[in-house]
Amino acid sequence: MKTLNTLSTKYLAAVLSSAVLATASVAQTPATKPAPSSTTPAAAPQPWKKIPIPPLNAFKPAQPKRIELANGLVIFLQEDHELPFINGNILIRGGTRDEPDAKLGLVSIYGDTWRTSGTATIDGDKLDDQLEAKAASIETSGGGASTSVSWSSLKGDFDTVFAATMDLLLHPTFKADKLQLAKGQAETGISRRNDDASGIANREAVKLVYGPHNPYARQPEYSTVDAITLEDLKAWHDKTVVPNNIIVSVSGDFDSAAMEAKLRAAFEPLPRGEKFESAKITFTDPKRSVNFVEKSDVNQSNVVIVGLGTERSNPDYYALSVMNEIFSGGFDSRVVQNVRTKMGLAYSVGGSFGASYDHPGIFYVEAATKSGSTVAATQAMLAEIERLKTVPPTPSELSKAKDQVLNSFIFHYDSPDKTLNEQVTLAFYGYPADTLEKYKAGIEKVTAADVTRVANKYIDTAKLAILTVGNESEIKPPLSTLGTVTNVDITIPPPPPGKRAE
């Protein structure tokens, strides 16, 4: 199941192949049976339909070795001898959701400035040159719930590159010129955030479902970026980079015993520290509303219908995954077949019932449609939501959806590296190590009754917000056909006095 911080653009017209479009065109032509005739050829035999389909094998992904040090740091090791490379990642708790309101943008700027500044022994530019000569890399970044340091190198260069990684982790030197560079890039992003209609729709839809001041929906402004100082970066680093707050994962061509010894030597001497704790966040369902953003330079509308999703720890996660596939999982899904193919009301349409690891994801249905079809497309999507709650899946729908979910799931974890990354994520959010192994059985048990039950339990059309980004003068009939319209102000607050927008 897809998760959602920024709404998916999976169904953009650019990715629709001509073959699919041709299939859609055929689907819109009423089928007619030819009259019986002595000249009508007999139906061609279809022997492939008699080929038995064996059941899926048991899902037994290669499990990484887990080690917990006395200071609380956790290590995952995954040997993979296919290529002579070693890749590593240091995952650190604390991300953008934990930034103070007055310093939004802090974690992203911290992630950029950390790497470009370098360390007390080598600046970032010289480190770039050294790594380039070895075809190696060291990167830092900031995310929603964490920051990270990652590295990659040939097996023979591991000791040198890992030593440089540890130097960057423990002895960063945040520089004023690199901070200004990162702030300038952030400000450029702010200045251009209203350029793209679909980007506006995604951003404002998240605000509608979570609330504009929710840590998962806030956005940096010129004033918050300008307020970030070198002292803020150093304080964030000191608060988060402690062993009890870190998970280290390494995959590649190495011997686990030897690698464990190297990592123990690097990390065991560090004092335990205090684990970072995120503040509890409250989530409330949105109210049914119709919202509009004027974008006068477009001739189509981006429509998004949003509500709260769920968490992966929910016992109904498996049934919701199958429901999601039936409703909006692909070109065979109900919303695509009915809204796009049969009714022809959208260039692209899709959705997801989002499930995040430690907070509710987002349920959304979105469409790109010509301005004159805006209301009709919205009504059609709402009708499909209601039909999901009242019309159980057919045996064919259910079987196909379960197969698609399981096939997709298997390919997400078909390599040791993919399995390692997921096990690290599960450990980060406190999930049991056998979570992946339970998934197949959980999906196989889902029934048609389960799908209808969870659709009615978790989707309430009275708690769905509607957002349209488009050209009001071309939307006929008007959006008020759907209800009272609230105009959304997307004006970008100006920079502080004395500052100019990038």
N, C-alpha and C positions, 0 to 999 in steps of 0.2 A: 504494500500500500504506500502511496506517495505521501510524504509529509509536506507541510507548506509553511514557509516563512514569507517567501515571495511567491505569488501565485504562478502556477505552471503556464508556460506558453507552448506546450507540447503540440497543440493542434493548429499552429499557425499555418497559413496557406502555403508558405514556402516549402514545407516538408511534405506536402501532399503530392504523391506521385501521379503521373498521367494515367498509370494503370488503375489506380484507385478511383481517379476521377471518371475514367471510362466505365468502371463498374457502377459508380453512383449514377451515371447517366442511364445505364441499362435498367437500373433498379426503378427509375422513375417512369419507365415505359410499361404500360399495362401488358401483362402476359396474355397471349391468346393461343388457344389450342387449335391446330389445324383440323379441318373436318376429316373424319376417317376416309381413307382412300386406299384402293388396292395398290396404288403406286407409292404410298407412304412407306419409307424404309423402316425396317424394324429397329428398335432401340439398340444401340451398340452395347455389347456386354461390358460390365464394369467389374472385372475380377478383383481389382484392388480392394473393393469393399469387403471381400471375404478374408482378407489378411487379418489374422488376430493381432490385437494390440496388447502387448504384455504390460503388466502393472509396473509402475515406477520402482526402481530399486530403493532400498532403504537409504535414507539420507544420512551419511556419516562423514561430515566434513573433517578435514585434518585439523585437529585442535592444537593451538599453540601451547607452549609451556608457560605456566604462570608462576611467578616468583614474587613474594612480598618481603621487602627488607624490614629490618627492625625499626627504621625511621618512618615507615608508612609508605614509602615509594613502591609502586607496583611495576613489575617488568613482565612483558610478554615476548616470547621468542618463537619464531616460526622459520624453521629451516626450509630452504627451497634452492636446490642445487642445479636448477635448469640453466641459469646464467650466472656469470661470475660477478654479480653485483650484491651490494648490501644497502638496504634502505632502512632508515630509522625515523621515529617520530617521538617527540616529547610533548605530551598533551597536558595542559595546565588549566586547572579550574579557574573560572572567572572570565566573563565576556561582556559583550555590549549590553546585555540585559541588566548588568550590575553597575553600569556607569551612573554617576550622579546626573540629574537633569541638567544642571548648569554646564556640564562638560560632555555632552553627547558628541560622539566621534572619537572619544579618547582611546578606546581599545583598538580601533582600526588604525589610527595614527600611531599609536604605540607599536603595533605590529610592523608598520612600515619603517618607522624611525629606528627601531631596534636593530634591524638587519643592516640598513644603509649606514648607520653610524659606526658599526664595528665594535671593537673592544679596546681595552687600555693598551694592548700590545700591537694591534693592527687595525687600521681604519677600514671601513666598509669597501671602499674602492680598491684598495690593495688586496683585500680578501677576495673580491670578485676576480681579480687577475690570477691569483693563486689557484682558485677553484676551477677557473676556465682551463688552465693548463692541464688539469687532471680530469677534465670532463666530469667534474663533480659539482654538487650544489649544496648550499645551506640556505634555508628560507625561514622567515618568521611571519606569523600572521595572527590576526585577531578575529574571532568569530562570536556567535551569539552567546554561547555558554563557556567558551574556552579560548585560550591563546595557544600557540604551538610553535615549536622549533622542529624542522624536519631536515634530514640530510640524505644524500645519496652519493655513492661512489663505487668505483671498482673495488673488488675484494682486496686487492693489494694495497689500496690507498686508505683502507678503513681507519687504521690507527691515526694517520695524519688528519683526516677529515673529521673523525670523531673528537679528536683533541681540540680542533678549532671550534667544533660545535659546543663542547663543554665550556670553552673560553667565552663564547658568545652568551651562553646560558648564565654563567656565573659572574662574568666581569664585563657587562655591556657599558658602553660610554655614550650616552645619549647626547647628540650634538645639536646646537642651535640651528645650523644651516640645514641639516637634514630634517629637523622638526618643521622648519618653515616650508621646505619642499613638500613634505607630506600634507601640511595644512593647505598649501596652495592647490594640491591635487583634490583634496576634499572639498574645497570651496568651488572648484570648477565643476565637480559633480553636483553640488547644490545648485549652481547657476543653470545647469542643463536638465534638471530633473523633471521639468514640465515639457520637454521637447516631444516625447513619445506618448501617444495616447494610451497604448496598452500598458506602458510603465506607470502612468498616472492611475489607470484603473486598478492595477495590482496593488499599488501602494495604498490608495485610499480605501480599497476593499478591506485590507488588513486592519486599517484604523476602525472601520465600521464594525468589524466582528470582535476585535479585542478591546477597542476603546483607544482614543488618540494618545492617552498618557500611559498606556500599558507598555512595559519595557520591551515587548516584542513588536510594538507598532511605532515607537518614537522615532524621530528622524533628526539628524544633526542640522543645525542652522549656522549661519555665519557667526553669530554671537557665541554659540557654544564651542565652535571650533577655535575661534579667536581666543577663548578663555583658557585653552589648554597650554600648560607650561612644561618645561623640562622637569621641574620638580614633581609634577603630576605623573609623568612617565616613570620616573625613578621610584616614586611611592607605590605605584601600581606593581612595578616589578618586585619590589621588596615584599609586598603583601602577598603576592601570588606564587612566586618562584621559591617554593619550599617543598621538601620531599613528600610530606604528607598530602600534598596537593597535586601530585604528578603521577602520570602513567607513561612509562617508556615502552615502546614497541619496536622490535627489530626483526626484519625478514631478509632472507637471502642466503647466499652461499657461505655458510659458516658452521662450525661445530658448536652446539648449544652449550656444552660444558665450558669451552674456552671463552665463548661470548659472555656467559654469565659471570665468569671470573673478572673479565674486563669491566663489565657494567657495575659489579659490586665494588671494585676498586675505585671507580669514579664516583659512585653515588652513596655508598655506605658511610663515608666520613661526614656527610652533611647532617647538620642538626635537624630534628624532626619538624619543627615549625608548627604553625597553626593552620589547620585546614580551612580553606575558603568556604564560606557558607553564603549562598544566595538568599536574598530576602524572599519571603513567601509572596506569591503573586495571585491575586484574585481574578477569576474569569467569570464574566456574566454574559448570558446569551444576549445578542442584539435584539432590538425590537423590529417588527415589520415596518419597513420604511422604503420610500422611493427617493433616491439621491441622484443628483445630476452635476456633472462637471462640463462646462462649456469649453469646446475646442473647435473654434470656428474655421480652422484651416483644414478640416477633414471632411470627407463625404461618406463616412461610415460610422457606425457606433460600436464601441466596446461595452458589452453588458456583462456584469458579474453579479451573481446571486450568492450570498455568503451567510454562513452560520457557524457555530462552534462544532468542531469535530471531537476527537477522543484521544486517549493515550494508548500506547501499545500494551500497557499492562492490563488493559480492560479485558476481562474474560470473553467479551463479545467481539474482540478484535478479529478473530477468524471469520465470523459471520459477516462482519462489516467489510472485510476484505473481498469476500465473494460478492456481496451486495454492490460494492464499488465497481467491480469488474462488469457486472451485469448492467449497471446504470451508465457508466462512463469510461469503461476500461479501454476501449479501442474502437475501431471502425465498425465492429459488429454490435457495439453497445446500443442500448435503447436510445440514449439521447442523440447519438450521432445518426443512427438509422432513421429516427423519426423527425428530428428537428432539421437536420441537414439534408439527408438523402431523399426522404419521402416528401417533406414539406418544402424543401429548398429555401429555408429561412436564414441560413448562415453560411458564410464562407468556411468558417471553422467553428467547432463547438466541442466542449469537453468538460471535464470536472474531476473531482476526487473527494472522498471522505477522508480527510487527513488525520493521521495518528502520529503524534510526536512522542518522544521518549519520556518526557517528564512534565508535559503540559498539554492541554488540548490543542490538537491541530485545527485545521479549518476545513469545513465542508463548503465546497464551492461548485458552481456551474457557471461557465463563461462562454460567450459567443462573440464573434465578430460578424457583423451583419450590415447590410446597406442601411442608410438612414431611414428610408421609408418602411423598413421591416423591423424597426427597433421594438415597437410595442408587441407586434405579432411574435417575434422571436422570444421575447421575455415571457409572454403568456404561454408559449409552447414549452419552454423550459420548466415553468412552474407546473404545467400540466403533467410533464414527465415525472416530476418529483412526486406529485400526488399519485400517479399511476404506479410508481414504485411501491407505494404504501398499500395499494389496493389490489394490484394484479400480481399474484405470485409468479416467480419465474417458471417457465416450462421446464420439463426434464432436460430438453436440449440446451436451453439457456444455462441451467444450473451446471450441467456436465461440462459444457464448453468453458464456462467461467472458472470452474475449479481447475480444469486442465491448464488454462492460461495463467492463472495465479501461481500454480505450482511450477510450471515450466519457467516462468519469469523468475520465481524465487530461486530455483536451482542455479540458473545462470548468474545470479548475483553473487553466488558463493562457490563458483566452480574453480577457484584457484586458492592456494594457501594464503596469498596476500590479501585477497578479498575477505576470506574467513577471519584472518587476523584483525583486519580493520573493524569488522563487525563485532568481534569479541571484545576489542578495546572499547568500542562504543557502549556495548552492553555493560561492561564493567564500570565505565564512567558514570552511567546512570543507575547502577545498582541492580541490574537484571541478572537472573540465574545464568550460569554458564551453559545450561542445556536448552536455552530459549530457542535457538535455531532448530535443534533436533525435534522439538515439539511442534514446530510449525506445520509440517506435512500432515501429521495426524489430525491436527486442529482443523485444517482446511477440509480434509476428506470427510469429516464428521458433519459438516454444514449441510442442512436440509433446506428445501424450499420454504418451509414454515419458519426456519431461523431467519432467512433473508427478509421475509415480510415482517417478522417480529422486530428485528433491529431497525428496519426502516421506519416503523411506527414509533419505536422507542426513542430513537436518536434524531429524527428529522421532524421538526415542527415548523410548518410554513408560517406560523405566526411569529416565529423567531428568526426569520430570514430577512436580511437587508438587501435591497436591490440598488446597484450602482450603474449608471450609464455615463460614459464619456463620449461626447459627440457634438454635432452641430445642430443646435436647437432649431434653427430655421428650416432644416430639412427633415426633421423628425415629424412625420405625419402618419397617423394621428399623434397628438402630443402625449408626452409622458404622463400628464395628469390623468390620462385614461386609466393608469395603473393605481392612482392614489395621489394624495398630497405630495408635491415634489419639494424637496429641500435642496437648495443650491449649495454646493460644496466649494468653499473658498480655498484655492490652492496657491494663492499669492505667496511668493517667497519673501519673508521678512528681509529688509535691507541690512547690509553690514553695519557694524557699530560705527559711530561718528569717527571720521578720519580714516576709515578703511574703504576699499573699493571692492566690488564684486569681481571675481576672477573671470 
